[in-house]
Amino acid sequence: MMVIAILSITAAGVIPLMSLGGQAQVYSAADSLAVDLNYARNLAVTRAQVVSVRFYPDQEIYQIEDAAGEVITHPVNKKAYQVSFPADKRLSGVDIVNASFDSTALVRFDYQGSPYNGSGNPLNSGMVTLRADSETRFVAVEPVTGVISVQY
């Protein structure tokens, strides 16, 4: 009887935590993506050259590229600056539902931090949709200014 009571108390504490898994993952993924987009934008301004963020929604991957289209080196871990949600245990439940920058999966930032779509035209609309379980978050890139925001 004591074992059943202990298991019941343990389950009561664990089940709510498990239900927060998707919410915590999608919040973390959205915040990380916003930081990475801001890094790419700031790098473009600092280097005075185009820096892009390319998305592969079907693989749940995005990467930061230089003006030549080569993946840049991450400043901390010194590896390719590519983020793979499936490869990260903390974010493995997150799906990139859609990455649309005027119907392209790439956003470019110029030397002023202004955003352009994958076709090289000034951005009209930029949004990445992330989902984990039933939780959805949006990361937006504003036209002209390139300001990045997470929409909860």
C-alpha positions as CSV (number, residue, x, y, z in Angstrom):
1,M,0.0,0.0,0.0
2,M,2.9,2.3,0.8
3,V,4.5,1.7,-2.6
4,I,1.2,2.6,-4.4
5,A,1.0,5.9,-2.4
6,I,4.6,6.8,-3.3
7,L,4.1,6.0,-6.9
8,S,0.9,8.1,-7.0
9,I,2.7,11.1,-5.5
10,T,5.6,10.7,-7.9
11,A,3.3,10.4,-10.9
12,A,1.3,13.4,-9.8
13,G,4.5,15.4,-9.9
14,V,6.0,14.0,-13.1
15,I,2.9,14.0,-15.4
16,P,2.5,17.9,-15.3
17,L,6.2,18.3,-16.0
18,M,6.0,16.0,-19.0
19,S,3.1,18.0,-20.4
20,L,5.3,21.1,-20.4
21,G,7.9,19.5,-22.5
22,G,6.6,20.8,-25.9
23,Q,6.0,24.2,-24.5
24,A,9.5,24.5,-23.0
25,Q,11.1,23.2,-26.2
26,V,9.3,25.5,-28.5
27,Y,9.9,28.6,-26.3
28,S,13.6,27.7,-26.1
29,A,13.8,27.0,-29.9
30,A,12.1,30.3,-30.7
31,D,14.4,32.3,-28.4
32,S,17.5,30.6,-29.8
33,L,16.4,31.2,-33.4
34,A,15.8,34.9,-32.6
35,V,19.3,35.2,-31.1
36,D,20.8,33.5,-34.2
37,L,18.9,35.8,-36.6
38,N,20.1,38.8,-34.6
39,Y,23.6,37.5,-34.7
40,A,23.4,37.1,-38.5
41,R,22.0,40.6,-38.8
42,N,24.7,42.1,-36.6
43,L,27.4,40.2,-38.4
44,A,26.3,41.6,-41.7
45,V,26.5,45.1,-40.3
46,T,29.9,44.5,-38.6
47,R,31.5,42.9,-41.7
48,A,29.7,45.3,-44.1
49,Q,28.6,42.3,-46.3
50,V,25.6,40.1,-46.8
51,V,25.0,37.4,-44.3
52,S,22.1,34.9,-44.8
53,V,20.1,32.4,-42.7
54,R,18.9,29.4,-44.8
55,F,16.2,27.1,-43.5
56,Y,15.6,23.4,-44.4
57,P,12.1,22.9,-42.8
58,D,11.8,19.3,-43.9
59,Q,15.0,18.5,-42.0
60,E,14.4,20.9,-39.0
61,I,17.7,22.6,-39.8
62,Y,18.9,26.2,-40.3
63,Q,22.3,27.6,-40.9
64,I,24.1,30.9,-41.2
65,E,26.0,31.6,-44.4
66,D,28.4,34.3,-45.6
67,A,28.1,36.3,-48.8
68,A,29.5,33.4,-50.9
69,G,26.8,31.0,-49.5
70,E,29.3,29.1,-47.3
71,V,28.3,28.1,-43.8
72,I,30.1,30.4,-41.3
73,T,32.0,29.1,-38.3
74,H,30.3,29.4,-35.0
75,P,32.2,31.8,-32.8
76,V,32.0,29.7,-29.7
77,N,32.3,26.0,-30.7
78,K,34.3,26.7,-33.9
79,K,32.1,24.3,-35.9
80,A,29.8,25.0,-38.8
81,Y,27.0,27.4,-37.7
82,Q,24.2,24.9,-38.4
83,V,21.4,24.2,-36.0
84,S,19.7,20.9,-36.1
85,F,16.7,20.5,-33.8
86,P,16.7,16.6,-34.1
87,A,20.4,16.5,-33.1
88,D,19.8,18.6,-29.9
89,K,18.1,16.6,-27.1
90,R,16.7,19.8,-25.6
91,L,15.0,20.7,-28.9
92,S,14.4,17.3,-30.6
93,G,10.6,17.7,-30.4
94,V,10.5,21.0,-32.3
95,D,9.4,21.1,-35.9
96,I,10.1,24.0,-38.3
97,V,6.6,24.0,-39.8
98,N,7.4,26.8,-42.2
99,A,10.1,29.4,-43.0
100,S,8.8,31.9,-45.4
101,F,10.6,35.1,-46.4
102,D,8.4,36.2,-49.3
103,S,7.9,32.5,-50.2
104,T,11.6,31.7,-50.0
105,A,13.4,29.8,-47.2
106,L,16.3,32.2,-46.9
107,V,16.6,35.7,-45.4
108,R,19.6,37.9,-46.2
109,F,20.8,40.9,-44.2
110,D,22.8,43.7,-45.9
111,Y,25.5,46.0,-44.5
112,Q,22.8,48.1,-42.8
113,G,21.0,45.1,-41.3
114,S,18.1,45.4,-43.8
115,P,16.4,42.1,-44.7
116,Y,16.1,40.7,-48.2
117,N,14.3,37.5,-49.4
118,G,16.0,34.6,-51.1
119,S,15.5,36.2,-54.5
120,G,17.5,39.2,-53.4
121,N,14.5,41.6,-53.2
122,P,13.7,43.7,-50.1
123,L,11.7,41.7,-47.7
124,N,8.0,42.2,-47.5
125,S,7.1,39.5,-45.0
126,G,9.3,37.1,-43.0
127,M,8.1,34.5,-40.5
128,V,9.3,31.2,-39.2
129,T,6.7,28.9,-37.5
130,L,7.9,26.5,-34.9
131,R,5.8,23.8,-33.2
132,A,6.3,21.2,-30.5
133,D,3.3,19.1,-29.5
134,S,0.4,21.5,-29.5
135,E,2.5,24.6,-28.8
136,T,3.3,27.0,-31.7
137,R,5.6,30.0,-31.7
138,F,6.4,32.5,-34.5
139,V,9.7,34.3,-35.1
140,A,9.2,37.4,-37.3
141,V,11.6,39.5,-39.3
142,E,10.3,43.0,-39.9
143,P,10.6,44.5,-43.4
144,V,13.1,47.4,-43.9
145,T,14.4,47.4,-40.3
146,G,15.2,43.7,-39.9
147,V,13.9,43.8,-36.3
148,I,13.4,40.3,-35.0
149,S,10.7,39.3,-32.6
150,V,9.2,36.2,-31.0
151,Q,5.5,36.1,-31.0
152,Y,3.9,34.0,-28.3
